[in-house]
């Protein structure tokens, strides 16, 4: 049931928002919209208002709009004859310009209309190229705007969420092995009184100061332990895995297990708490992360607490994706988050939503760049199968998880639809731009082939990604 609800909320709503963007701008430019469908497939019921059939279709995943004259293959035989005649006359006119060096405006046929005589003024192809380009751009654009509205409303109504531990004072609960027994460094039990002059910093403030400090500089700390105050200097680093202030007080509880990952095949579940790795006691999440990252791909024996039941599971980490020379390993899990909410006003809520959306856009563009360069494999993409499962898990985790996942999918859909691939919105914009540069339309046959190439490419890609999703679900897959 969670999966069905998640599919409707995530895939259904996000795709409908995308099509609504196309609809609004199309109507703004006077384009007739024949169908606005909630869902795909056979029409179940609906109502016709004006020229538009507002319908509900059998498959409730997303929707579509059908604009008049949208498909070039819808042009009737008379219009095809007109296109052929128009192309022949343009070729003849161009040849005369070349031979006689006269302005095109002086040539017979140079002022022929640019659309078929039978074309209606409310059809898509009767509109200017820049208008058609904006109609194509509107869908992805609304997908990039929607997360700001969605997150902004949530932040204003509920509050700005953050990890509960971030608002706590910094007390060193545990240290990595290479920082233990260092008399000049931090000690277990140290409470940080100040960092570079910031008094009584929280974990959030401490992490921000450490990440923003210039490389090569030193962090000057004042710490207290058992009533004794002393000063400590630590090297500044922008490495998020440096554990500058020791392990954060985050329990090693699993919040989400990604489909088809080593953790999934090892049998780890959401809610599991890792108690030990290869016999080494685990108290904090970062301890577990360090064991996995530095495992060099060797199988790890985990002692796991699952709702009071003790389990021993084996997991073999796989090498992660990195832009640098460093190699690290991962198992495909996310920690369980304990959230606290800060009440903020509407202005600050939408500012925070804008920052979060901008971060999602940056991350998505980065992943697309890595896909193009080959640094990320297409096998890591998820089809509707994987997205549906993730959406179901988000539903089980609560409202903020669902909203966050909707924002992520909306941004992904917006960015991917802007790629210059035939049949996608970005492909239409590219074609219109090239026609604008040429100052004349491509032939109908070229446009049909352009669409066919894009359709075949997307169908093959979708089939391949879906195949990988299904294979990842198989228990024998490794």
Secondary structure, 3 states (H helix, E strand, C coil): CHHHHHHHHHHHHHHHHHHHHHHHHHHHCCCCEEEEEEEEEEEEEEEEECCEEEEEEEEEEEEEEEECCCCHHHCCHHHHHHHHHHHHHHHHHHHHHHHHCCCHHHCCCCCCCCCCCCCCCCCHHHCCHHHHHHHHHHHHHHHHHHHHHHHHHHHHHHCEEEEHHHHCECECCCCCHHHCCCCCCCCCCCEEEEECCEECCEHHHHHHHHHHCCCCCEEEEEEEECCEEEEEEEECCCCCCCCCCCCCCCCCEEEEECCCCHHHHHCCCCCCEEEEECCEECCCHHHHHHHHHCCCCCEEEEEEEECCEEEEEEEECEECCCCCCCCCEECCEEECCCEEEECCCHHHHHHHHHHHHHHHHHHHHHHHHHHHHCCCCHHHCCCHHHHHHHHHHHHHHCHHHHHHHHHHHHHHHHHHHCCCCCCCHHHHHHHHHHHHHHCCCCCHHHHHHHHHHHHHHHHHHHHHHHHHHHHHHCCCCC
